[in-house]
Structures are given as C-alpha cells and as structure tokens.
Amino acid sequence: MATKNITVVGAGLVGSLLSIYLAKKGHIVNVYERRPDMRSAAIPAGRSINLALSDRGWRGLEGAGIGDAIRAIAIPMSGRMMHGVDGTLNYQPYGKEGQAINSVSRRILNMTLMDCAEQYPNITLHFNHRATDCDIDAPWVAFENTHTGEQSRVESDIIIGSDGAFSAIRERMQKTDRYNFSQDYLEHAYKELTIPPADDGGFRMEKNALHIWARKSFMMIALPNTDGSFTCTLFFPYKGEVSFEQLRTEDDVRVFFNEYFPDAVPMMPTLIEDFFGNPTSSLVTMRAFPWVYGNTAALIGDAAHAIVPFYGQGMNCGFEDCVVMSDCIDASGGDWTAAFANYERNRKPNGDAIAQLALDNFIEMRDKVADPDFLLRKKIEAKLHAEYPRSFTPLYTLVTFSPDVPYSEALRRGRENDTLMDAILAIPGVHDRWDDEDVRSAVQSFVQ
Ligand SMILES: Cc1cc2nc3c(=O)[nH]c(=O)nc-3n(C[C@H](O)[C@H](O)[C@H](O)COP(=O)(O)OP(=O)(O)OC[C@H]3O[C@@H](n4cnc5c(N)ncnc54)[C@H](O)[C@@H]3O)c2cc1C
C-alpha cells in the first residue's frame, strides 16, 4: 500500500490512538494539537478527570499494543453502589463475576497514548497548533501557533478530524452541499466535585464501584482515582426550582447537599470551593453526516459523534472507530475512497445508536436505578441471562461487555428485551417462585 502523508487534527484520546494505527501501516503522520503538551504543562482538566473504560475501549487499546500500559492505571468497578437519601447503600453488579468497567484518569490515559505515539519515528506531534481553516479538496489545513500567533498551512494527502465535539474540520465539511448536522443540548449541566483520600491515604468509600446518588430529576456520581480520591460529577438542571441557578450562596449549596446527599457531605471538605471554583459545563449530542469526503478527509471520535456521557461510551466508541477505520484501510487495498466509505457505512448507524442509548440511560441512572420494581426487573434479567445466555443478554451487557455486538444491534436487541421482560414480569408469581415448574415453563415459552 502506498505511503500517505496524513494530517491528524487533535491529539486527544482518539486522535492519539488513531495516529498509532496509521503509523503501524507505515504512513507519515503529523498530529496537530491546539493545547500545550500536557506531559510538561499544567493544563486545567476541561472535562471529567476520569472516565469509564470498557471492553470496546480495551479492544482499541489492545489493537495498538498498549493495553498493559493502561491496565496498570485502571481501577476496576464491578458494579454500581447506590446511595439512598437516608444513607443506605445498595450494590448492583454490572455483569457476571469478573466483569467490570474501569476508572481511568483522562490525563494519564492521554499522556500514555502520546508517549506510545511518539515511539513511532513516522509520527510527529505538534503542540500549540490550532486548526483555523482547511480545504478538504486540496487538501490543506491552516494552523495558528497559539504561542507565537504564527500562521502556517500544511498540505498532505489526507486530513483526519479528531478535534472533538466542536471540530474545525467538521465545520469546514458542513459547508459542502447537503451536509446534515444537528446539536441538541440537555437541560442538565454538570459540575465536578471532589472526595479527597482519607487521612491514611485510603479510599473513603468502596473503591471498586461507581457510586450513584440517584435523585429522580438529577444525580451525582463518583468514580475512584488511583490516589485514593473520588471525582464526583453532579448532573443537574441549569434552570428551574431545583437547579444551578437556585444555588447562589454558600448556604444554598450546603442546604441542598445536606438535603440530597447527606452521606457524601462529610467526605467533601472542599465542597464549597469546588462548587464555586469549578465550571458548570453543558452536555450536548451532535450528529453529523457525512463523516468522510472522498479519499481526502474523515471525522472520527467526538468530531463525528459527540454524545452525552451516561453510558460511559463516548471514548469507547471513539476507540472502536479507530479499530474499524484501521480494518477498512487494510481491506481496501490502498483505495482510500472505499476505505472511508466503508468506515462511514459501518460506524454512522452505530454512532447514532450509542447517542440514543446514552440519552436513554440518563433516565435509567437518575430515575430508575433506585426503584424497587426496576431492581426486580434487573434481578430477573440477570437470572434469564444466567440460564438462557444464548437467548437473552441484558442491554447493559450488550453495550458494555460485548464488543462483537455493534451498538445498533444492542439498541435493537435492548428493545426486544423490553417486550420480552414485560411478558415475563406479567407471569404470576415470577418474582418469588422462579424455580416452580409452572413459572419455569411459562418463562421458557417466552425465551425460546
Ligand atoms: C462529563 C463527561 C464524562 C465522560 N465520561 C466518559 C466515560 O466515562 N467513558 C467514555 O468512554 N467517555 C466519556 N466521555 C466522553 C469522552 O470524553 C469523549 O468521547 C472523548 O474525550 C472523545 O475523544 P476525542 O479525542 O474524539 O475528542 P476530545 O477528547 O475532545 O479531543 C479533541 C482534541 O482536539 C483538540 N482540538 C480541538 N479543536 C482543535 C483545533 N481547532 N485544532 C487543533 N486541535 C484541536 C483538543 O484540544 C483535544 O485535545 C465523557 C464526556 C464528558 C463530557
């Protein structure tokens, strides 16, 4: 396959990983990142400082040969720990014994990906370079050096836009004929808060769980960090009776947290500083089409599909994009138009599906996970999966632990599951007589 000169715009999680896949094929890869090098500069965490990494993401990392480097810094979370208003704890495993999602520091992950990328002599990372314009026909990308203000124009064979939700490359593609684009903001925003390590350096709560304080119209979650701290994220409406706009004073914040998260407050000594010092950030779903332009340009990761974070899949989906793009390049025999078209054909329906699943899961996380009927449903789903693994797999397992199942298939099967579960839950006695003959045969009649 002929060597190509490839410009990758954005050295975030997805751009850094993709550059490794491209370099392994022998291409010359120049990655341009608008921020300074985070390995030597202190950069404020723009977005969540830790992320849930699951099987699709691991597949992307393993494919680039860097799974072990990341495993060393990942904390497995094998279930959700639900925190009631009265302080009661309820643990719900995410999957079967041994299955877990993993809390990973965004920064360490990104830095590790950059380190791994730089080991390839055919990858060059250029920091402080902000893409300001591009021509996807020529193709070239114009950059501004964010330190010196110097302008430059870089020509190459191919441009990859991995420059996130507000992609400059996508913005240029939007100016082509019949380009579809939509952005939908949630009425909820998020704010990060901290639970520091205990005095002895240990964790103040169960380490191997994702903690959730579900409060119907809003929620707080917490993921563990390797230093013993937890990063909490409050997902909360911008406006309304109970909302960010109502929490104006320190007292407002104290009263609100004591009312809704009383068990967390004693573990959050910097609550007030964090609340007023950290930004309130918005949450958006962005859908775009097409993602590719002939054989000269393609979008990947959030640039192609920014989604809300409630399934913990945005990055995982972006890593899966890298695997699929790599496979499509390999299968195309050097025909980049075909490679990009196949990549887009494969990924667009899956990007749309995970965007929908992520929106749906917000309702589940904040509203249903604490509901006894919902918990019963989940218990029966787990029993069904254990007894009929070929016929029934819970949606969460399909999305999180089944990288061979595309997101679009997970969405379809999840909807079938709902119909099936409605029928099973209507069987008299299904809750407490699971092992009785009549219940078993009724269940079997639906499952097979
Ligand atoms: C609160 C929150 C929690 C999340 N939790 C999870 C989770 O648990 N699990 C999960 O899988 N995903 C999660 N996500 C989603 C995840 O953060 C994104 O999907 C992921 O970061 C996408 O990676 P990316 O490389 O495509 O984009 P980004 O991470 O946005 O990287 C884009 C890069 O491009 C650079 N850039 C932007 N514009 C330019 C320009 N003009 N020129 C040059 N460089 C540019 C940026 O500086 C950045 O480095 C979460 C998101 C949020 C907001």
The ligand as a Gaussian input file, in Angstrom:
#p B3LYP/6-31G(d) Opt

LIG

0 1
 C      -18.557000      14.683000      31.817000
 C      -18.106000      13.683000      30.798000
 C      -17.870000      12.377000      31.194000
 C      -17.479000      11.433000      30.262000
 N      -17.296000      10.146000      30.678000
 C      -16.958000       9.194000      29.768000
 C      -16.754000       7.852000      30.187000
 O      -16.899000       7.520000      31.371000
 N      -16.422000       6.928000      29.241000
 C      -16.280000       7.256000      27.929000
 O      -15.993000       6.358000      27.115000
 N      -16.447000       8.532000      27.506000
 C      -16.775000       9.501000      28.381000
 N      -16.938000      10.791000      27.979000
 C      -16.760000      11.108000      26.545000
 C      -15.290000      11.311000      26.198000
 O      -14.756000      12.335000      26.996000
 C      -15.167000      11.688000      24.731000
 O      -15.947000      10.834000      23.938000
 C      -13.704000      11.598000      24.290000
 O      -12.931000      12.533000      25.002000
 C      -13.600000      11.859000      22.791000
 O      -12.268000      11.896000      22.418000
 P      -11.832000      12.725000      21.144000
 O      -10.363000      12.538000      21.036000
 O      -12.698000      12.406000      19.987000
 O      -12.171000      14.235000      21.491000
 P      -11.509000      15.171000      22.657000
 O      -11.206000      14.370000      23.855000
 O      -12.416000      16.320000      22.747000
 O      -10.135000      15.600000      21.982000
 C      -10.094000      16.526000      20.929000
 C       -8.712000      17.144000      20.899000
 O       -8.649000      18.041000      19.798000
 C       -8.070000      19.260000      20.213000
 N       -8.624000      20.314000      19.343000
 C       -9.885000      20.803000      19.346000
 N      -10.021000      21.748000      18.389000
 C       -8.809000      21.843000      17.778000
 C       -8.332000      22.647000      16.709000
 N       -9.103000      23.534000      16.089000
 N       -7.048000      22.485000      16.315000
 C       -6.239000      21.562000      16.934000
 N       -6.641000      20.784000      17.963000
 C       -7.927000      20.918000      18.369000
 C       -8.492000      19.391000      21.659000
 O       -7.644000      20.264000      22.376000
 C       -8.397000      17.964000      22.135000
 O       -7.109000      17.627000      22.591000
 C      -17.315000      11.784000      28.893000
 C      -17.538000      13.095000      28.493000
 C      -17.929000      14.041000      29.433000
 C      -18.183000      15.434000      28.972000

